[in-house]
Amino acid sequence: MIQITPQMRVVVAVEPADFRKGIDGLARLCKEALKQDPFTGWVFVFRNRRATAVKVLVYDGQGFWLCYKRLSSGHYTWESSVCR
């Protein structure tokens, strides 16, 4: 089970991710696009292009957890990558 504690840092990817990616692909995205180490134990949140689903990647010291949530209707509100 994933335990999210108040001390854990949450990193949210603003740009959509290719949701065909699994653990290895998203860990690579953490390193290359987000410039963060996926083995830190931080929570990494990614969305799909239509903002109808999210994937959460967490390393717990023994291995990675990858959680997926798809909305049955509607979409998530997501900040734009363009500064206003």
N, C-alpha and C positions, 0 to 999 in steps of 0.2 A: 504494500500500500504506500502511496506517496504521502508524505507528511510535509505540508507547507508551513514553515514557521515564520514568525515576524522578522527573524534575522535574515531570511533568504532574500536575495535580490531577484527581482523579476525583470527580464529583458524582453521587450515587445518589439518584434520586427514590424516596421511601418509598411514596408513594401510587401506585396503578396508573395507567397512561396509556391513553388511547384508541388502540389500535393501528391504527386506520384512518388516523391522522396520519402524514404523511410528514416530509420534512426541514423544510419551512416550519412545519408545525403543531408539531413538537417544538421547533424553535428558539423559537417563540412561547411554548411551555410553559416553556422555560428562563428567558425574560425575566419572564413573568407569575407563574408558580407558584414557581419556584426563586429568583427575583430575581437571576439571573446572566446575564452577557453570553455568548451562544453563540459569539461570535467570538473568545473568549480563547484557544482552542486546548485548553481543558480537555476531558476525556472526560465525557460525560453518559450515564448509564445509566438506562433506563426498563424497567418490566416490564408485562406485561398483567395483567388482573384475576385470572386463574386461576394466575398465576406459572408458566406453562408456556413463556414466551418472554421474551426481552429484546431491546431495541433499544439500540444504542450510537451516539451522535451526536458527531462530532468535526469541528472546523474546522481545516484544515491550512495556512491562509494563502492558498490558491488556491480552495478550495471546501469543501463539506461532504462527509463520509463518513457513510453510514448503514448500519450492519451489523445484521443480524437473525439471531437464533438461536432455534429452537423445539426443545424437547426432544421426542423420540419417545415417551418415557414418563416419568412422575414430574413433579415440579415443583421450582422453585428455593425455597430457604429464604430468606425475606425478613423483615427486621425490621418490627415493627409501628410505626405512627405514634403509638401511644399510649405515653406515658412510663410506666414501671413504678416 
